[in-house]
Amino acid sequence: MGFFFTKADRLLKRSDFLRLTAKGRQCQNNNFIAVFVPGKTERTRLGITASRKIGNATVRNRIKRFSREYFRLNKHKNIGILDINIIAKKGAVNLSSAQTFLSLQNIFDKITRSFYH
C-alpha cells in the first residue's frame, strides 16, 4: 500500500462538510476538533478547516500541510471508513510538526475509541 493522499482521500464538496456538521460526532483536544461520520465511499476521507481567526495564510497552510501529512502516513491504521473534518484551533498555531503529529494522534485515538465503543 502506498502512502498517497489522492483527490479521492479528500472531502471536497460543501455538501459533505454540511453533512458532517449536521450529523457528525465530535471529539477535541487543545489544538484540534474532529467531526466524523461513517463514510459514504469505500475509503476514509479527510477535510481540514483552518479559519482566518487562526492566523494568516502562511500559518493556516502550515497547519493544513502538517494535518495532511499525518493523515497520509497513518491512514492505513484501522480507524474504519469515515469522513473526518479536522478543525484547527488557536492552540495549533505555534506547534512544531512533531507536536502537531502528537496532537493529531491523540485526536485519531479518540475517534477510534468513540467510533468502536
N, C-alpha and C positions, 0 to 999 in steps of 0.2 A: 504494500500500500504506500502510495506516495504522500508526501507532506505538502499537498497543494491547497490553495484557497481559491477555488474557482468561482465563477459567477453563480453556479448552482448552489454554492455553500452560503450565499448571502441573502439576506432579506432585503429586497429592493423596492417592493411596492408599498405605497402608503396604506393600502387596504390590509396588508399583513401587519404593519405596525399598529393600525387601529384595532385589529382583531386581538393582538397581544395586549393592548391597553384595556380592552373591554373584558376579555375572558381569561387573561393570564394570571398566574400565581407569581408572587414576588418574594425575593429574598435580597438582603443587602448587608453591606459592611460599611466601614467609614469612607470608602473610596468609590464604591460602585453599587448600583442597584441592578438586579437582574429580573426581568419579567420573562416568563416562559410558559409555553403551552405545548401540548402534543402537536407534532408537526403534521403538515398536510402532504409532504413529499416523503421519499424513502431515505432522506438524509437529514442530519441536523444542520440547521441554518442559523446564521448569526447576523444580527443587526447591531450597530453601535450608534449611540446617540451622545453627542457632546455639545451642549448648547453654548451660546455666546456668554452666558453667565460664568462659565468655567474659565475662559481666557480667550486670548486672541487665536487666530487661525493656526499659528505655529504650535501652540500648546494643545489645541484640540486635535490637530492632525497627529501629533506625537502620541497622545493617549490612544487614538484610534489605531495607529500603526502597531503599538505595543499590544493592544487587545486582539487585533487580527493575528499577530504573530503567535500569541499564546494559544489562540484557538487552532491555528494551523498545526502547531506542534502537538496539541493534546486532543484533537477531535477524534482520534482513533480509540481513546478510552471510552468505555461503555457508559455513556450518560443517557442512552435512549435516543429516540428520534424526536427531537424537539425543535421548536422555533424559539430562539432566545434573543432578547434585546438587552444589551449591556448599556446602561446609562451611567455616564461619568458624573461623579460628584466633585465638589470643590477640593476634597482631600486628595484627589488623584493628580492634581496639578504638578506637585513637586516630587513625585515618585520616580525613582530610577526604574530601569527595565526590570531588574530583579525584584524590586519591591512591588511593581505592578503585577508581575507574574505570581508572586505570593498572594497578593490580594485577590487576583482572579482565580487562583487555585482554591482559595477559601470560598469564593462565590460558587464555583462549579461543584465543590464538595457539598455545599448547602443545597444546590439544585438537585444533585443526585440523591441526597438523603430525603429531600422533600418529595421528589417525584416517585421514589420507590417505596415510601412509607406513608 
